[in-house]
Structure formats: structure tokens, C-alpha cells
Amino acid sequence: MAAACVLSVFAVGFVNFDWASAGSNDATAATFGLEHQSAEDKARAGVSPETVDDKSDAEVLAVEDVAAGASLSTASSRDVSAGVEEIAAEEEAARVAAEEEARRAEERAIARADAARSEYYATFGGLPAGDVDFSVGREAFIAEWAERIDNYLAGSPLAGHGSTFAEAAWDAGIDPRWSPAISNTESTQGRVCFKAHNAWGWDQTNWPDWDTAIRAHVAGLARGYGFTISYSYAQRYCPPNYDNWYRDTLGQMQLI
């Protein structure tokens, strides 16, 4: 009887052992199956075989991506900085070049006026209305004569165009008082014009506006006459009445 009980217990234990072992083996197999699925099974399950239980590789890739992004950002900053510096250098070079060209243009204008004045002296021996100083430079010259001419033309159709007369005279290298004074002799400062914007009795010319007209007249004086008024120029400009024309125009120049 005792032997039967022992055998029974042994049998029960053996059976339990088999069940436990079987359960354990099933669990292990199940776990093993999840961890070691074939690439085909993983594909059917919708899981990429490269990403299953590959956390360490993913973390490494993430760190590498961050590092790469930082590197690109740094490179981009350097590129932008280099671009800004290059633009600044180009702008500075352009500014210096513009200043140098303005300086050379000013020197040419002063030389042109000096040549015209010297030619006038050589021909006529003096300046009847007094000298004009171009050596002060463009800005100072225009500022001075624009104000003086504006005061002279105040209340007339040519009022406010003093700077145009002054700029044109600087560019042409002639006396800035000459053209405004002729406008008074010929048309009472633009009040009585026989042609549109023609205040100087200049040929048969119409001009679209005062600015264009002033610049054309001053350039014409420089090209066809010379630095400033003279008696012989009056004879050419107004042959029928040159004596009065010279006296009246010179008198107006001396008022400016």
C-alpha cells in the first residue's frame, strides 16, 4: 500500500513536472518566437526587421542626426556671415569709387571754368560783372548761387529755379548770373515768352518745362559764346539793339 502511494505520488509529481515543463517550454517557445521571428513573419506583421528591438541603433542614429543638423546650422551661419561681409565690402568699395568719381568730376568742372575764364580774359581783358569762384567746389557753389538767383527771380514764373540755373552753370563752367539776367532782358523773367518756356528769345524754340529750358540755354551760352557777358557777345545775341541789350543785361547781372 505504501509502495503504491509512493508510486502514485511519484507519478503525480512526474505528471506535474511534465505539465510544468510543457508550460514552461510553451512560454519559452512563445517568447523565442516573438524575439526571433523570421524576416518574412515580421514583414507580414507590418514590422520592419531593422527596427524591432533595435533601440540602441535608433538612439545612435538620432544623435548622429542632431550632430549633422548642428553642423549644417553652423555651416549655414558661416555662409550667411560670409555673404553679409562680402556685401558690406562691395558696398564700401562702391561708395569709395563713387566718391572718387565725384572728386574727379569736380576737378574737371573747375578746370573747365578756369579755362573758359582764362579764354575770356585773353580776349576781353576783364570780367565786367565781377568774378565767380568755382574753386569752392560743387556743393558750395550751387548752394550760394541757387539762393542768390532765387532771390533775384522771386515772384516771377522762373521763381524757385535757382538751383537749376546754378547746377547748369557749374556743369557748363560759365557765370551763373548770365542766363537769369538775359531772361529779364528778353521776357521780364519769363512773364512774356513768345515760345513755350522760352524766356531768352532763343531762336524759335519751345521747351516742355523750365528745367529743360534753363539747362539748354545755359549749355548754349557756354557752347556758342563763353564765360560771361561781353559787348561783342551782345552784338551777336541781339544785333538790332545790342548796345541797350548789353547795358540792361549787365545791370541785371550785377543785381544777382
Contacts in CASP RR format, 6 or more apart in sequence:
PFRMAT RR
TARGET T0000
AUTHOR 0000-0000-0000
METHOD contacts of the structure
MODEL  1
MAAACVLSVFAVGFVNFDWASAGSNDATAATFGLEHQSAEDKARAGVSPE
TVDDKSDAEVLAVEDVAAGASLSTASSRDVSAGVEEIAAEEEAARVAAEE
EARRAEERAIARADAARSEYYATFGGLPAGDVDFSVGREAFIAEWAERID
NYLAGSPLAGHGSTFAEAAWDAGIDPRWSPAISNTESTQGRVCFKAHNAW
GWDQTNWPDWDTAIRAHVAGLARGYGFTISYSYAQRYCPPNYDNWYRDTL
GQMQLI
35 53 0 8 1.000
37 45 0 8 1.000
37 52 0 8 1.000
39 49 0 8 1.000
42 48 0 8 1.000
42 49 0 8 1.000
42 52 0 8 1.000
43 49 0 8 1.000
51 58 0 8 1.000
105 138 0 8 1.000
106 137 0 8 1.000
106 138 0 8 1.000
109 134 0 8 1.000
109 138 0 8 1.000
109 170 0 8 1.000
109 171 0 8 1.000
109 173 0 8 1.000
110 134 0 8 1.000
110 135 0 8 1.000
110 137 0 8 1.000
112 172 0 8 1.000
112 173 0 8 1.000
113 132 0 8 1.000
113 134 0 8 1.000
113 173 0 8 1.000
113 174 0 8 1.000
113 227 0 8 1.000
114 134 0 8 1.000
116 173 0 8 1.000
116 174 0 8 1.000
116 222 0 8 1.000
116 226 0 8 1.000
116 227 0 8 1.000
117 127 0 8 1.000
117 131 0 8 1.000
117 227 0 8 1.000
119 226 0 8 1.000
119 227 0 8 1.000
120 126 0 8 1.000
120 127 0 8 1.000
120 226 0 8 1.000
120 227 0 8 1.000
120 228 0 8 1.000
120 230 0 8 1.000
121 127 0 8 1.000
123 230 0 8 1.000
124 230 0 8 1.000
124 232 0 8 1.000
127 175 0 8 1.000
127 227 0 8 1.000
127 228 0 8 1.000
128 228 0 8 1.000
128 229 0 8 1.000
128 230 0 8 1.000
128 250 0 8 1.000
129 175 0 8 1.000
129 177 0 8 1.000
129 228 0 8 1.000
129 229 0 8 1.000
129 250 0 8 1.000
129 251 0 8 1.000
129 253 0 8 1.000
129 254 0 8 1.000
132 145 0 8 1.000
132 175 0 8 1.000
132 176 0 8 1.000
132 177 0 8 1.000
132 228 0 8 1.000
133 141 0 8 1.000
134 141 0 8 1.000
134 170 0 8 1.000
134 173 0 8 1.000
136 144 0 8 1.000
138 170 0 8 1.000
141 166 0 8 1.000
141 170 0 8 1.000
141 176 0 8 1.000
142 163 0 8 1.000
142 166 0 8 1.000
142 167 0 8 1.000
142 170 0 8 1.000
144 166 0 8 1.000
145 162 0 8 1.000
145 165 0 8 1.000
145 166 0 8 1.000
145 169 0 8 1.000
145 176 0 8 1.000
145 177 0 8 1.000
146 162 0 8 1.000
146 163 0 8 1.000
146 165 0 8 1.000
146 166 0 8 1.000
147 162 0 8 1.000
148 177 0 8 1.000
148 256 0 8 1.000
149 161 0 8 1.000
149 162 0 8 1.000
149 165 0 8 1.000
149 166 0 8 1.000
149 176 0 8 1.000
149 177 0 8 1.000
149 180 0 8 1.000
149 256 0 8 1.000
150 159 0 8 1.000
150 160 0 8 1.000
150 161 0 8 1.000
150 162 0 8 1.000
150 163 0 8 1.000
152 180 0 8 1.000
152 252 0 8 1.000
152 255 0 8 1.000
152 256 0 8 1.000
153 159 0 8 1.000
153 160 0 8 1.000
153 161 0 8 1.000
153 162 0 8 1.000
153 180 0 8 1.000
153 183 0 8 1.000
153 189 0 8 1.000
156 188 0 8 1.000
156 189 0 8 1.000
156 190 0 8 1.000
156 191 0 8 1.000
157 189 0 8 1.000
157 190 0 8 1.000
157 191 0 8 1.000
157 199 0 8 1.000
157 210 0 8 1.000
158 180 0 8 1.000
158 183 0 8 1.000
158 189 0 8 1.000
158 190 0 8 1.000
158 199 0 8 1.000
158 210 0 8 1.000
158 214 0 8 1.000
161 210 0 8 1.000
161 211 0 8 1.000
161 214 0 8 1.000
162 180 0 8 1.000
164 210 0 8 1.000
164 211 0 8 1.000
164 214 0 8 1.000
164 215 0 8 1.000
165 176 0 8 1.000
165 179 0 8 1.000
165 180 0 8 1.000
165 214 0 8 1.000
165 218 0 8 1.000
166 176 0 8 1.000
167 215 0 8 1.000
168 179 0 8 1.000
168 214 0 8 1.000
168 215 0 8 1.000
168 218 0 8 1.000
168 219 0 8 1.000
169 175 0 8 1.000
169 176 0 8 1.000
169 178 0 8 1.000
169 179 0 8 1.000
169 218 0 8 1.000
170 176 0 8 1.000
171 218 0 8 1.000
171 219 0 8 1.000
172 218 0 8 1.000
172 219 0 8 1.000
172 220 0 8 1.000
172 221 0 8 1.000
172 222 0 8 1.000
173 222 0 8 1.000
173 227 0 8 1.000
174 218 0 8 1.000
174 221 0 8 1.000
174 222 0 8 1.000
174 226 0 8 1.000
174 227 0 8 1.000
174 228 0 8 1.000
175 227 0 8 1.000
175 228 0 8 1.000
175 229 0 8 1.000
175 253 0 8 1.000
177 228 0 8 1.000
177 253 0 8 1.000
177 256 0 8 1.000
178 218 0 8 1.000
178 221 0 8 1.000
178 228 0 8 1.000
178 229 0 8 1.000
178 249 0 8 1.000
178 253 0 8 1.000
179 200 0 8 1.000
179 214 0 8 1.000
179 217 0 8 1.000
179 218 0 8 1.000
179 221 0 8 1.000
180 189 0 8 1.000
180 252 0 8 1.000
180 256 0 8 1.000
181 229 0 8 1.000
181 249 0 8 1.000
181 250 0 8 1.000
181 251 0 8 1.000
181 252 0 8 1.000
181 253 0 8 1.000
181 255 0 8 1.000
181 256 0 8 1.000
182 200 0 8 1.000
182 217 0 8 1.000
182 237 0 8 1.000
182 249 0 8 1.000
183 189 0 8 1.000
183 190 0 8 1.000
183 199 0 8 1.000
183 200 0 8 1.000
184 248 0 8 1.000
184 249 0 8 1.000
184 252 0 8 1.000
185 245 0 8 1.000
185 248 0 8 1.000
185 249 0 8 1.000
185 252 0 8 1.000
186 199 0 8 1.000
186 200 0 8 1.000
186 201 0 8 1.000
187 193 0 8 1.000
187 194 0 8 1.000
187 198 0 8 1.000
187 199 0 8 1.000
187 200 0 8 1.000
187 201 0 8 1.000
189 199 0 8 1.000
190 199 0 8 1.000
193 199 0 8 1.000
194 201 0 8 1.000
195 201 0 8 1.000
195 204 0 8 1.000
195 205 0 8 1.000
195 206 0 8 1.000
195 207 0 8 1.000
196 206 0 8 1.000
196 207 0 8 1.000
196 208 0 8 1.000
197 206 0 8 1.000
197 207 0 8 1.000
197 208 0 8 1.000
197 209 0 8 1.000
197 210 0 8 1.000
197 212 0 8 1.000
197 213 0 8 1.000
198 205 0 8 1.000
198 206 0 8 1.000
198 207 0 8 1.000
198 213 0 8 1.000
199 213 0 8 1.000
200 217 0 8 1.000
202 217 0 8 1.000
205 216 0 8 1.000
207 213 0 8 1.000
207 216 0 8 1.000
225 233 0 8 1.000
225 236 0 8 1.000
225 237 0 8 1.000
226 233 0 8 1.000
228 253 0 8 1.000
229 246 0 8 1.000
229 249 0 8 1.000
229 250 0 8 1.000
229 253 0 8 1.000
231 242 0 8 1.000
231 246 0 8 1.000
234 242 0 8 1.000
234 243 0 8 1.000
234 245 0 8 1.000
234 246 0 8 1.000
234 249 0 8 1.000
235 242 0 8 1.000
237 245 0 8 1.000
238 245 0 8 1.000
END
